[in-house]
Amino acid sequence: MRGADLIGADLRDTALADADLTGAFFLTQPQLNAARGNAGTRLPGSVSRPAHWAARL
């Protein structure tokens, strides 16, 4: 998702397993918290991996 502009994007229940979000713009912690990811999801340094991801996928 390099270069994707995620400002205002609704990521509720979006499957982000193994996605590379390192180059995405305007990604917020609340967006990630509402999405589904896994250990393979790559994140920019400005956000943290939600603890519930490991349990959900």
C-alpha positions in Angstrom: 0.0 0.0 0.0 2.9 2.3 -0.7 1.8 5.8 -1.3 -1.8 5.1 -0.3 -3.6 8.1 1.3 -5.6 6.7 4.2 -6.9 10.0 5.6 -10.4 9.3 6.8 -10.4 5.7 5.5 -12.7 3.4 7.4 -10.6 0.3 8.0 -13.1 -1.5 10.3 -12.7 -5.2 9.8 -10.3 -4.7 6.8 -8.0 -7.7 6.4 -4.4 -6.4 6.5 -2.7 -9.7 7.0 0.8 -9.5 5.5 0.2 -6.0 4.1 3.1 -3.5 3.8 1.8 -0.3 5.3 5.2 1.3 5.7 4.7 3.8 2.9 1.0 4.6 3.6 0.1 8.2 4.4 -2.1 9.4 7.3 -2.5 6.0 8.9 -3.7 6.3 12.5 -3.7 4.1 15.5 -7.6 4.0 15.7 -7.7 2.8 12.0 -5.3 -0.1 12.8 -7.1 -0.9 16.0 -10.3 -1.5 14.0 -8.6 -3.6 11.3 -7.4 -7.2 11.3 -3.7 -7.8 10.8 -1.0 -10.4 11.7 2.6 -10.6 12.6 3.5 -10.3 8.9 1.8 -6.9 8.6 4.5 -4.2 8.2 3.8 -0.9 10.0 5.3 2.5 9.9 7.1 3.6 13.1 4.4 6.1 13.9 1.9 3.4 15.0 2.0 0.3 17.1 0.8 -3.2 16.3 -2.6 -3.8 18.1 -2.3 -6.5 20.7 -5.5 -8.2 19.5 -4.1 -8.9 16.0 -2.4 -12.1 17.0 -5.6 -13.5 18.5 -7.8 -12.6 15.6 -5.9 -14.0 12.7 
